[in-house]
Amino acid sequence: DLATDPGETENVAERFPEDTERLKRELWEWDRAESFPVAVEPHAAACAEERTMTDDTAEVLKSLGYL
């Protein structure tokens, strides 16, 4: 709630235990997921081999508004 805690300094995890546990599990899964190589330099992208995106990755990117 940015209106009452604009600096997001209040820990509200105890008030939302189900959300907290769900987010912990999702973060744990994300941290252990296979890395996705990314070319960070413009010339590297041109030289990189073509990569395909998994359905799971596409779904996550869509949920975040990137696709």
mmCIF file of the N, C-alpha and C atoms, coordinates in Angstrom:
data_MODEL
# 
_entry.id   MODEL 
# 
loop_
_atom_site.group_PDB 
_atom_site.id 
_atom_site.type_symbol 
_atom_site.label_atom_id 
_atom_site.label_alt_id 
_atom_site.label_comp_id 
_atom_site.label_asym_id 
_atom_site.label_entity_id 
_atom_site.label_seq_id 
_atom_site.pdbx_PDB_ins_code 
_atom_site.Cartn_x 
_atom_site.Cartn_y 
_atom_site.Cartn_z 
_atom_site.occupancy 
_atom_site.B_iso_or_equiv 
_atom_site.pdbx_formal_charge 
_atom_site.auth_seq_id 
_atom_site.auth_comp_id 
_atom_site.auth_asym_id 
_atom_site.auth_atom_id 
_atom_site.pdbx_PDB_model_num 
ATOM 1   N N  . ASP A 1 1  ? 0.845  -1.173  0.000   1.00 0.00 ? 1  ASP A N  1 
ATOM 2   C CA . ASP A 1 1  ? 0.000  0.000   0.000   1.00 0.00 ? 1  ASP A CA 1 
ATOM 3   C C  . ASP A 1 1  ? 0.894  1.241   0.000   1.00 0.00 ? 1  ASP A C  1 
ATOM 4   N N  . LEU A 1 2  ? 1.152  1.760   -1.157  1.00 0.00 ? 2  LEU A N  1 
ATOM 5   C CA . LEU A 1 2  ? 2.064  2.901   -1.284  1.00 0.00 ? 2  LEU A CA 1 
ATOM 6   C C  . LEU A 1 2  ? 1.515  4.178   -0.660  1.00 0.00 ? 2  LEU A C  1 
ATOM 7   N N  . ALA A 1 3  ? 0.203  4.249   -0.463  1.00 0.00 ? 3  ALA A N  1 
ATOM 8   C CA . ALA A 1 3  ? -0.367 5.448   0.153   1.00 0.00 ? 3  ALA A CA 1 
ATOM 9   C C  . ALA A 1 3  ? 0.022  5.540   1.624   1.00 0.00 ? 3  ALA A C  1 
ATOM 10  N N  . THR A 1 4  ? 0.029  4.407   2.332   1.00 0.00 ? 4  THR A N  1 
ATOM 11  C CA . THR A 1 4  ? 0.366  4.431   3.760   1.00 0.00 ? 4  THR A CA 1 
ATOM 12  C C  . THR A 1 4  ? 1.817  4.057   4.034   1.00 0.00 ? 4  THR A C  1 
ATOM 13  N N  . ASP A 1 5  ? 2.480  3.429   3.061   1.00 0.00 ? 5  ASP A N  1 
ATOM 14  C CA . ASP A 1 5  ? 3.881  3.027   3.236   1.00 0.00 ? 5  ASP A CA 1 
ATOM 15  C C  . ASP A 1 5  ? 4.643  3.278   1.934   1.00 0.00 ? 5  ASP A C  1 
ATOM 16  N N  . PRO A 1 6  ? 4.848  4.563   1.590   1.00 0.00 ? 6  PRO A N  1 
ATOM 17  C CA . PRO A 1 6  ? 5.458  4.887   0.299   1.00 0.00 ? 6  PRO A CA 1 
ATOM 18  C C  . PRO A 1 6  ? 6.874  4.350   0.128   1.00 0.00 ? 6  PRO A C  1 
ATOM 19  N N  . GLY A 1 7  ? 7.588  4.137   1.217   1.00 0.00 ? 7  GLY A N  1 
ATOM 20  C CA . GLY A 1 7  ? 8.947  3.607   1.117   1.00 0.00 ? 7  GLY A CA 1 
ATOM 21  C C  . GLY A 1 7  ? 8.985  2.087   1.150   1.00 0.00 ? 7  GLY A C  1 
ATOM 22  N N  . GLU A 1 8  ? 7.813  1.489   1.254   1.00 0.00 ? 8  GLU A N  1 
ATOM 23  C CA . GLU A 1 8  ? 7.671  0.028   1.346   1.00 0.00 ? 8  GLU A CA 1 
ATOM 24  C C  . GLU A 1 8  ? 8.607  -0.546  2.404   1.00 0.00 ? 8  GLU A C  1 
ATOM 25  N N  . THR A 1 9  ? 8.518  0.019   3.608   1.00 0.00 ? 9  THR A N  1 
ATOM 26  C CA . THR A 1 9  ? 9.392  -0.412  4.702   1.00 0.00 ? 9  THR A CA 1 
ATOM 27  C C  . THR A 1 9  ? 8.692  -1.325  5.697   1.00 0.00 ? 9  THR A C  1 
ATOM 28  N N  . GLU A 1 10 ? 7.364  -1.396  5.658   1.00 0.00 ? 10 GLU A N  1 
ATOM 29  C CA . GLU A 1 10 ? 6.609  -2.228  6.595   1.00 0.00 ? 10 GLU A CA 1 
ATOM 30  C C  . GLU A 1 10 ? 6.507  -3.659  6.052   1.00 0.00 ? 10 GLU A C  1 
ATOM 31  N N  . ASN A 1 11 ? 6.932  -4.627  6.845   1.00 0.00 ? 11 ASN A N  1 
ATOM 32  C CA . ASN A 1 11 ? 6.851  -6.036  6.464   1.00 0.00 ? 11 ASN A CA 1 
ATOM 33  C C  . ASN A 1 11 ? 5.429  -6.528  6.731   1.00 0.00 ? 11 ASN A C  1 
ATOM 34  N N  . VAL A 1 12 ? 4.697  -6.894  5.683   1.00 0.00 ? 12 VAL A N  1 
ATOM 35  C CA . VAL A 1 12 ? 3.311  -7.330  5.818   1.00 0.00 ? 12 VAL A CA 1 
ATOM 36  C C  . VAL A 1 12 ? 3.163  -8.831  5.579   1.00 0.00 ? 12 VAL A C  1 
ATOM 37  N N  . ALA A 1 13 ? 4.253  -9.564  5.558   1.00 0.00 ? 13 ALA A N  1 
ATOM 38  C CA . ALA A 1 13 ? 4.216  -10.991 5.259   1.00 0.00 ? 13 ALA A CA 1 
ATOM 39  C C  . ALA A 1 13 ? 3.307  -11.752 6.211   1.00 0.00 ? 13 ALA A C  1 
ATOM 40  N N  . GLU A 1 14 ? 3.316  -11.399 7.487   1.00 0.00 ? 14 GLU A N  1 
ATOM 41  C CA . GLU A 1 14 ? 2.483  -12.115 8.464   1.00 0.00 ? 14 GLU A CA 1 
ATOM 42  C C  . GLU A 1 14 ? 0.997  -11.896 8.228   1.00 0.00 ? 14 GLU A C  1 
ATOM 43  N N  . ARG A 1 15 ? 0.642  -10.787 7.631   1.00 0.00 ? 15 ARG A N  1 
ATOM 44  C CA . ARG A 1 15 ? -0.778 -10.517 7.347   1.00 0.00 ? 15 ARG A CA 1 
ATOM 45  C C  . ARG A 1 15 ? -1.269 -11.287 6.129   1.00 0.00 ? 15 ARG A C  1 
ATOM 46  N N  . PHE A 1 16 ? -0.351 -11.759 5.290   1.00 0.00 ? 16 PHE A N  1 
ATOM 47  C CA . PHE A 1 16 ? -0.720 -12.461 4.062   1.00 0.00 ? 16 PHE A CA 1 
ATOM 48  C C  . PHE A 1 16 ? 0.069  -13.769 3.950   1.00 0.00 ? 16 PHE A C  1 
ATOM 49  N N  . PRO A 1 17 ? -0.141 -14.717 4.881   1.00 0.00 ? 17 PRO A N  1 
ATOM 50  C CA . PRO A 1 17 ? 0.687  -15.932 4.900   1.00 0.00 ? 17 PRO A CA 1 
ATOM 51  C C  . PRO A 1 17 ? 0.575  -16.787 3.640   1.00 0.00 ? 17 PRO A C  1 
ATOM 52  N N  . GLU A 1 18 ? -0.603 -16.888 3.065   1.00 0.00 ? 18 GLU A N  1 
ATOM 53  C CA . GLU A 1 18 ? -0.761 -17.709 1.850   1.00 0.00 ? 18 GLU A CA 1 
ATOM 54  C C  . GLU A 1 18 ? 0.007  -17.097 0.680   1.00 0.00 ? 18 GLU A C  1 
ATOM 55  N N  . ASP A 1 19 ? -0.124 -15.795 0.512   1.00 0.00 ? 19 ASP A N  1 
ATOM 56  C CA . ASP A 1 19 ? 0.608  -15.115 -0.565  1.00 0.00 ? 19 ASP A CA 1 
ATOM 57  C C  . ASP A 1 19 ? 2.110  -15.211 -0.331  1.00 0.00 ? 19 ASP A C  1 
ATOM 58  N N  . THR A 1 20 ? 2.516  -15.054 0.927   1.00 0.00 ? 20 THR A N  1 
ATOM 59  C CA . THR A 1 20 ? 3.940  -15.117 1.252   1.00 0.00 ? 20 THR A CA 1 
ATOM 60  C C  . THR A 1 20 ? 4.518  -16.476 0.896   1.00 0.00 ? 20 THR A C  1 
ATOM 61  N N  . GLU A 1 21 ? 3.835  -17.557 1.264   1.00 0.00 ? 21 GLU A N  1 
ATOM 62  C CA . GLU A 1 21 ? 4.324  -18.903 0.957   1.00 0.00 ? 21 GLU A CA 1 
ATOM 63  C C  . GLU A 1 21 ? 4.338  -19.167 -0.541  1.00 0.00 ? 21 GLU A C  1 
ATOM 64  N N  . ARG A 1 22 ? 3.308  -18.701 -1.246  1.00 0.00 ? 22 ARG A N  1 
ATOM 65  C CA . ARG A 1 22 ? 3.250  -18.881 -2.702  1.00 0.00 ? 22 ARG A CA 1 
ATOM 66  C C  . ARG A 1 22 ? 4.417  -18.165 -3.369  1.00 0.00 ? 22 ARG A C  1 
ATOM 67  N N  . LEU A 1 23 ? 4.665  -16.940 -2.947  1.00 0.00 ? 23 LEU A N  1 
ATOM 68  C CA . LEU A 1 23 ? 5.757  -16.168 -3.537  1.00 0.00 ? 23 LEU A CA 1 
ATOM 69  C C  . LEU A 1 23 ? 7.119  -16.776 -3.210  1.00 0.00 ? 23 LEU A C  1 
ATOM 70  N N  . LYS A 1 24 ? 7.273  -17.313 -2.002  1.00 0.00 ? 24 LYS A N  1 
ATOM 71  C CA . LYS A 1 24 ? 8.522  -17.987 -1.647  1.00 0.00 ? 24 LYS A CA 1 
ATOM 72  C C  . LYS A 1 24 ? 8.764  -19.185 -2.556  1.00 0.00 ? 24 LYS A C  1 
ATOM 73  N N  . ARG A 1 25 ? 7.709  -19.989 -2.776  1.00 0.00 ? 25 ARG A N  1 
ATOM 74  C CA . ARG A 1 25 ? 7.846  -21.159 -3.656  1.00 0.00 ? 25 ARG A CA 1 
ATOM 75  C C  . ARG A 1 25 ? 8.198  -20.740 -5.078  1.00 0.00 ? 25 ARG A C  1 
ATOM 76  N N  . GLU A 1 26 ? 7.522  -19.725 -5.588  1.00 0.00 ? 26 GLU A N  1 
ATOM 77  C CA . GLU A 1 26 ? 7.783  -19.270 -6.951  1.00 0.00 ? 26 GLU A CA 1 
ATOM 78  C C  . GLU A 1 26 ? 9.200  -18.724 -7.091  1.00 0.00 ? 26 GLU A C  1 
ATOM 79  N N  . LEU A 1 27 ? 9.660  -17.993 -6.090  1.00 0.00 ? 27 LEU A N  1 
ATOM 80  C CA . LEU A 1 27 ? 11.017 -17.462 -6.129  1.00 0.00 ? 27 LEU A CA 1 
ATOM 81  C C  . LEU A 1 27 ? 12.033 -18.596 -6.076  1.00 0.00 ? 27 LEU A C  1 
ATOM 82  N N  . TRP A 1 28 ? 11.767 -19.599 -5.240  1.00 0.00 ? 28 TRP A N  1 
ATOM 83  C CA . TRP A 1 28 ? 12.654 -20.754 -5.138  1.00 0.00 ? 28 TRP A CA 1 
ATOM 84  C C  . TRP A 1 28 ? 12.735 -21.470 -6.487  1.00 0.00 ? 28 TRP A C  1 
ATOM 85  N N  . GLU A 1 29 ? 11.592 -21.688 -7.140  1.00 0.00 ? 29 GLU A N  1 
ATOM 86  C CA . GLU A 1 29 ? 11.570 -22.345 -8.456  1.00 0.00 ? 29 GLU A CA 1 
ATOM 87  C C  . GLU A 1 29 ? 12.312 -21.506 -9.489  1.00 0.00 ? 29 GLU A C  1 
ATOM 88  N N  . TRP A 1 30 ? 12.097 -20.218 -9.474  1.00 0.00 ? 30 TRP A N  1 
ATOM 89  C CA . TRP A 1 30 ? 12.765 -19.333 -10.435 1.00 0.00 ? 30 TRP A CA 1 
ATOM 90  C C  . TRP A 1 30 ? 14.275 -19.369 -10.239 1.00 0.00 ? 30 TRP A C  1 
ATOM 91  N N  . ASP A 1 31 ? 14.712 -19.348 -8.991  1.00 0.00 ? 31 ASP A N  1 
ATOM 92  C CA . ASP A 1 31 ? 16.138 -19.333 -8.689  1.00 0.00 ? 31 ASP A CA 1 
ATOM 93  C C  . ASP A 1 31 ? 16.825 -20.616 -9.151  1.00 0.00 ? 31 ASP A C  1 
ATOM 94  N N  . ARG A 1 32 ? 16.098 -21.717 -9.171  1.00 0.00 ? 32 ARG A N  1 
ATOM 95  C CA . ARG A 1 32 ? 16.682 -22.992 -9.546  1.00 0.00 ? 32 ARG A CA 1 
ATOM 96  C C  . ARG A 1 32 ? 16.411 -23.385 -11.003 1.00 0.00 ? 32 ARG A C  1 
ATOM 97  N N  . ALA A 1 33 ? 15.716 -22.519 -11.724 1.00 0.00 ? 33 ALA A N  1 
ATOM 98  C CA . ALA A 1 33 ? 15.399 -22.800 -13.128 1.00 0.00 ? 33 ALA A CA 1 
ATOM 99  C C  . ALA A 1 33 ? 16.661 -22.723 -13.984 1.00 0.00 ? 33 ALA A C  1 
ATOM 100 N N  . GLU A 1 34 ? 16.613 -23.429 -15.091 1.00 0.00 ? 34 GLU A N  1 
ATOM 101 C CA . GLU A 1 34 ? 17.732 -23.394 -16.037 1.00 0.00 ? 34 GLU A CA 1 
ATOM 102 C C  . GLU A 1 34 ? 17.931 -21.972 -16.542 1.00 0.00 ? 34 GLU A C  1 
ATOM 103 N N  . SER A 1 35 ? 19.177 -21.539 -16.603 1.00 0.00 ? 35 SER A N  1 
ATOM 104 C CA . SER A 1 35 ? 19.436 -20.170 -17.042 1.00 0.00 ? 35 SER A CA 1 
ATOM 105 C C  . SER A 1 35 ? 19.124 -20.025 -18.526 1.00 0.00 ? 35 SER A C  1 
ATOM 106 N N  . PHE A 1 36 ? 18.765 -18.833 -18.901 1.00 0.00 ? 36 PHE A N  1 
ATOM 107 C CA . PHE A 1 36 ? 18.413 -18.512 -20.275 1.00 0.00 ? 36 PHE A CA 1 
ATOM 108 C C  . PHE A 1 36 ? 19.488 -17.574 -20.801 1.00 0.00 ? 36 PHE A C  1 
ATOM 109 N N  . PRO A 1 37 ? 20.348 -18.051 -21.704 1.00 0.00 ? 37 PRO A N  1 
ATOM 110 C CA . PRO A 1 37 ? 21.442 -17.197 -22.181 1.00 0.00 ? 37 PRO A CA 1 
ATOM 111 C C  . PRO A 1 37 ? 20.924 -15.970 -22.933 1.00 0.00 ? 37 PRO A C  1 
ATOM 112 N N  . VAL A 1 38 ? 21.543 -14.855 -22.656 1.00 0.00 ? 38 VAL A N  1 
ATOM 113 C CA . VAL A 1 38 ? 21.130 -13.600 -23.275 1.00 0.00 ? 38 VAL A CA 1 
ATOM 114 C C  . VAL A 1 38 ? 22.372 -12.878 -23.800 1.00 0.00 ? 38 VAL A C  1 
ATOM 115 N N  . ALA A 1 39 ? 22.302 -12.416 -25.031 1.00 0.00 ? 39 ALA A N  1 
ATOM 116 C CA . ALA A 1 39 ? 23.393 -11.622 -25.597 1.00 0.00 ? 39 ALA A CA 1 
ATOM 117 C C  . ALA A 1 39 ? 23.208 -10.193 -25.118 1.00 0.00 ? 39 ALA A C  1 
ATOM 118 N N  . VAL A 1 40 ? 24.217 -9.627  -24.480 1.00 0.00 ? 40 VAL A N  1 
ATOM 119 C CA . VAL A 1 40 ? 24.079 -8.287  -23.926 1.00 0.00 ? 40 VAL A CA 1 
ATOM 120 C C  . VAL A 1 40 ? 24.768 -7.218  -24.754 1.00 0.00 ? 40 VAL A C  1 
ATOM 121 N N  . GLU A 1 41 ? 25.588 -7.621  -25.705 1.00 0.00 ? 41 GLU A N  1 
ATOM 122 C CA . GLU A 1 41 ? 26.247 -6.650  -26.560 1.00 0.00 ? 41 GLU A CA 1 
ATOM 123 C C  . GLU A 1 41 ? 25.649 -6.750  -27.962 1.00 0.00 ? 41 GLU A C  1 
ATOM 124 N N  . PRO A 1 42 ? 25.409 -5.610  -28.626 1.00 0.00 ? 42 PRO A N  1 
ATOM 125 C CA . PRO A 1 42 ? 24.759 -5.632  -29.939 1.00 0.00 ? 42 PRO A CA 1 
ATOM 126 C C  . PRO A 1 42 ? 25.450 -6.565  -30.937 1.00 0.00 ? 42 PRO A C  1 
ATOM 127 N N  . HIS A 1 43 ? 26.773 -6.553  -31.010 1.00 0.00 ? 43 HIS A N  1 
ATOM 128 C CA . HIS A 1 43 ? 27.444 -7.403  -31.987 1.00 0.00 ? 43 HIS A CA 1 
ATOM 129 C C  . HIS A 1 43 ? 27.334 -8.881  -31.608 1.00 0.00 ? 43 HIS A C  1 
ATOM 130 N N  . ALA A 1 44 ? 27.204 -9.169  -30.324 1.00 0.00 ? 44 ALA A N  1 
ATOM 131 C CA . ALA A 1 44 ? 27.071 -10.564 -29.886 1.00 0.00 ? 44 ALA A CA 1 
ATOM 132 C C  . ALA A 1 44 ? 25.728 -11.132 -30.339 1.00 0.00 ? 44 ALA A C  1 
ATOM 133 N N  . ALA A 1 45 ? 24.706 -10.308 -30.333 1.00 0.00 ? 45 ALA A N  1 
ATOM 134 C CA . ALA A 1 45 ? 23.389 -10.779 -30.751 1.00 0.00 ? 45 ALA A CA 1 
ATOM 135 C C  . ALA A 1 45 ? 23.395 -11.165 -32.223 1.00 0.00 ? 45 ALA A C  1 
ATOM 136 N N  . ALA A 1 46 ? 24.127 -10.421 -33.025 1.00 0.00 ? 46 ALA A N  1 
ATOM 137 C CA . ALA A 1 46 ? 24.178 -10.708 -34.456 1.00 0.00 ? 46 ALA A CA 1 
ATOM 138 C C  . ALA A 1 46 ? 24.930 -12.003 -34.730 1.00 0.00 ? 46 ALA A C  1 
ATOM 139 N N  . CYS A 1 47 ? 25.885 -12.339 -33.871 1.00 0.00 ? 47 CYS A N  1 
ATOM 140 C CA . CYS A 1 47 ? 26.698 -13.538 -34.060 1.00 0.00 ? 47 CYS A CA 1 
ATOM 141 C C  . CYS A 1 47 ? 26.121 -14.754 -33.357 1.00 0.00 ? 47 CYS A C  1 
ATOM 142 N N  . ALA A 1 48 ? 25.181 -14.543 -32.471 1.00 0.00 ? 48 ALA A N  1 
ATOM 143 C CA . ALA A 1 48 ? 24.651 -15.648 -31.672 1.00 0.00 ? 48 ALA A CA 1 
ATOM 144 C C  . ALA A 1 48 ? 23.792 -16.570 -32.523 1.00 0.00 ? 48 ALA A C  1 
ATOM 145 N N  . GLU A 1 49 ? 23.804 -17.835 -32.163 1.00 0.00 ? 49 GLU A N  1 
ATOM 146 C CA . GLU A 1 49 ? 22.949 -18.789 -32.858 1.00 0.00 ? 49 GLU A CA 1 
ATOM 147 C C  . GLU A 1 49 ? 21.497 -18.521 -32.478 1.00 0.00 ? 49 GLU A C  1 
ATOM 148 N N  . GLU A 1 50 ? 20.599 -18.892 -33.355 1.00 0.00 ? 50 GLU A N  1 
ATOM 149 C CA . GLU A 1 50 ? 19.183 -18.656 -33.100 1.00 0.00 ? 50 GLU A CA 1 
ATOM 150 C C  . GLU A 1 50 ? 18.722 -19.522 -31.938 1.00 0.00 ? 50 GLU A C  1 
ATOM 151 N N  . ARG A 1 51 ? 17.964 -18.942 -31.030 1.00 0.00 ? 51 ARG A N  1 
ATOM 152 C CA . ARG A 1 51 ? 17.452 -19.671 -29.879 1.00 0.00 ? 51 ARG A CA 1 
ATOM 153 C C  . ARG A 1 51 ? 15.936 -19.692 -29.940 1.00 0.00 ? 51 ARG A C  1 
ATOM 154 N N  . THR A 1 52 ? 15.371 -20.739 -29.396 1.00 0.00 ? 52 THR A N  1 
ATOM 155 C CA . THR A 1 52 ? 13.920 -20.814 -29.324 1.00 0.00 ? 52 THR A CA 1 
ATOM 156 C C  . THR A 1 52 ? 13.498 -20.646 -27.877 1.00 0.00 ? 52 THR A C  1 
ATOM 157 N N  . MET A 1 53 ? 12.331 -20.094 -27.694 1.00 0.00 ? 53 MET A N  1 
ATOM 158 C CA . MET A 1 53 ? 11.801 -19.838 -26.372 1.00 0.00 ? 53 MET A CA 1 
ATOM 159 C C  . MET A 1 53 ? 10.855 -20.970 -25.989 1.00 0.00 ? 53 MET A C  1 
ATOM 160 N N  . THR A 1 54 ? 10.954 -21.437 -24.750 1.00 0.00 ? 54 THR A N  1 
ATOM 161 C CA . THR A 1 54 ? 10.042 -22.477 -24.285 1.00 0.00 ? 54 THR A CA 1 
ATOM 162 C C  . THR A 1 54 ? 8.662  -21.871 -24.051 1.00 0.00 ? 54 THR A C  1 
ATOM 163 N N  . ASP A 1 55 ? 7.657  -22.720 -24.048 1.00 0.00 ? 55 ASP A N  1 
ATOM 164 C CA . ASP A 1 55 ? 6.299  -22.258 -23.772 1.00 0.00 ? 55 ASP A CA 1 
ATOM 165 C C  . ASP A 1 55 ? 6.204  -21.650 -22.373 1.00 0.00 ? 55 ASP A C  1 
ATOM 166 N N  . ASP A 1 56 ? 6.917  -22.243 -21.404 1.00 0.00 ? 56 ASP A N  1 
ATOM 167 C CA . ASP A 1 56 ? 6.897  -21.714 -20.042 1.00 0.00 ? 56 ASP A CA 1 
ATOM 168 C C  . ASP A 1 56 ? 7.460  -20.301 -19.985 1.00 0.00 ? 56 ASP A C  1 
ATOM 169 N N  . THR A 1 57 ? 8.574  -20.087 -20.693 1.00 0.00 ? 57 THR A N  1 
ATOM 170 C CA . THR A 1 57 ? 9.180  -18.755 -20.714 1.00 0.00 ? 57 THR A CA 1 
ATOM 171 C C  . THR A 1 57 ? 8.245  -17.754 -21.369 1.00 0.00 ? 57 THR A C  1 
ATOM 172 N N  . ALA A 1 58 ? 7.631  -18.140 -22.472 1.00 0.00 ? 58 ALA A N  1 
ATOM 173 C CA . ALA A 1 58 ? 6.692  -17.254 -23.157 1.00 0.00 ? 58 ALA A CA 1 
ATOM 174 C C  . ALA A 1 58 ? 5.518  -16.898 -22.243 1.00 0.00 ? 58 ALA A C  1 
ATOM 175 N N  . GLU A 1 59 ? 5.036  -17.885 -21.488 1.00 0.00 ? 59 GLU A N  1 
ATOM 176 C CA . GLU A 1 59 ? 3.918  -17.644 -20.574 1.00 0.00 ? 59 GLU A CA 1 
ATOM 177 C C  . GLU A 1 59 ? 4.300  -16.643 -19.487 1.00 0.00 ? 59 GLU A C  1 
ATOM 178 N N  . VAL A 1 60 ? 5.494  -16.789 -18.934 1.00 0.00 ? 60 VAL A N  1 
ATOM 179 C CA . VAL A 1 60 ? 5.957  -15.859 -17.903 1.00 0.00 ? 60 VAL A CA 1 
ATOM 180 C C  . VAL A 1 60 ? 6.111  -14.454 -18.486 1.00 0.00 ? 60 VAL A C  1 
ATOM 181 N N  . LEU A 1 61 ? 6.719  -14.351 -19.660 1.00 0.00 ? 61 LEU A N  1 
ATOM 182 C CA . LEU A 1 61 ? 6.892  -13.043 -20.288 1.00 0.00 ? 61 LEU A CA 1 
ATOM 183 C C  . LEU A 1 61 ? 5.548  -12.394 -20.610 1.00 0.00 ? 61 LEU A C  1 
ATOM 184 N N  . LYS A 1 62 ? 4.566  -13.189 -21.026 1.00 0.00 ? 62 LYS A N  1 
ATOM 185 C CA . LYS A 1 62 ? 3.233  -12.643 -21.277 1.00 0.00 ? 62 LYS A CA 1 
ATOM 186 C C  . LYS A 1 62 ? 2.610  -12.129 -19.982 1.00 0.00 ? 62 LYS A C  1 
ATOM 187 N N  . SER A 1 63 ? 2.766  -12.902 -18.896 1.00 0.00 ? 63 SER A N  1 
ATOM 188 C CA . SER A 1 63 ? 2.182  -12.487 -17.621 1.00 0.00 ? 63 SER A CA 1 
ATOM 189 C C  . SER A 1 63 ? 2.805  -11.197 -17.107 1.00 0.00 ? 63 SER A C  1 
ATOM 190 N N  . LEU A 1 64 ? 4.048  -10.923 -17.507 1.00 0.00 ? 64 LEU A N  1 
ATOM 191 C CA . LEU A 1 64 ? 4.731  -9.700  -17.103 1.00 0.00 ? 64 LEU A CA 1 
ATOM 192 C C  . LEU A 1 64 ? 4.501  -8.547  -18.076 1.00 0.00 ? 64 LEU A C  1 
ATOM 193 N N  . GLY A 1 65 ? 3.797  -8.823  -19.181 1.00 0.00 ? 65 GLY A N  1 
ATOM 194 C CA . GLY A 1 65 ? 3.484  -7.775  -20.142 1.00 0.00 ? 65 GLY A CA 1 
ATOM 195 C C  . GLY A 1 65 ? 4.526  -7.557  -21.221 1.00 0.00 ? 65 GLY A C  1 
ATOM 196 N N  . TYR A 1 66 ? 5.503  -8.470  -21.340 1.00 0.00 ? 66 TYR A N  1 
ATOM 197 C CA . TYR A 1 66 ? 6.537  -8.306  -22.360 1.00 0.00 ? 66 TYR A CA 1 
ATOM 198 C C  . TYR A 1 66 ? 6.102  -8.839  -23.727 1.00 0.00 ? 66 TYR A C  1 
ATOM 199 N N  . LEU A 1 67 ? 5.196  -9.755  -23.743 1.00 0.00 ? 67 LEU A N  1 
ATOM 200 C CA . LEU A 1 67 ? 4.715  -10.323 -25.024 1.00 0.00 ? 67 LEU A CA 1 
ATOM 201 C C  . LEU A 1 67 ? 3.235  -10.071 -25.187 1.00 0.00 ? 67 LEU A C  1 
# 
